[in-house]
Amino acid sequence: MTLPGRGGRPVSATHSPALAALPAATVLELGEHGIRTTAWADLAVVGHTRAFLERPDRYLRHLLD
């Protein structure tokens, strides 16, 4: 999405998979490496979320023991 007459693009800092899944979305990862383009599925937070949803007991045991 280009802003009319200005050549700019909107930037949104989000953890929203709905926004990141938009066909024209560019996912930028900020880390010790600097800034790089990546796929949503390759972000560490996505891997951690999937692992939690698969087996929440692996995470919750640290809180409940």
N, C-alpha and C positions, 0 to 999 in steps of 0.2 A: 504494500500500500504506500503510494507516494503522496505526500502532501501537495495539493494543487499549487502549481506556480512557484514552488520553492525548492523542489528537488530533495526534500527531507523525508525522513521516515520516522514513524513513532517508535519509541523504545519503551518496553515494559519489563520491569524486574518482577518476576513472578515464579511461583512454583506450580502454576496451573498447567496440568497436562492438556487441558482443552485449548489453551492459547498456544502452547508449544506444538500441538498436533496440527495446527492450521497448515495447509499445504505450502504456503509461502513463508512460513515462520523460519527465522534463523535463530538457532539456539547458541548463545555464547556462554562459555564457561570461564569463570574467573577463579584463578587459583595461584599457587606458588609459581606456576609456569607462565603466568601472565593471563592474557585473554586468548581463547581459541574457539573456533567453531566446532561444534560437536552435535551428535544426535541426542535427542531427549533420552532414548533408551540407554545410552552410554554414560549418563551422569551417575555418579556414586549414589546420590540421594534416591534415584529410581531403583537401583539395585538393593539398597537398604530397605526401601518401602516394600519391594516385592518379597524380600526375605522375611520381613516382619509379618506380612499378610499370609505367607506360606506357613510359618511356624512362630506365632507370637510368643509362645512359651520360651523360646530361646532368648528373647529380649526381656520378657517380664520376670523371668527367674531372678534377675539381678535386683529387681524391686521387691519381689515377694519372699525371697529367702531370708 
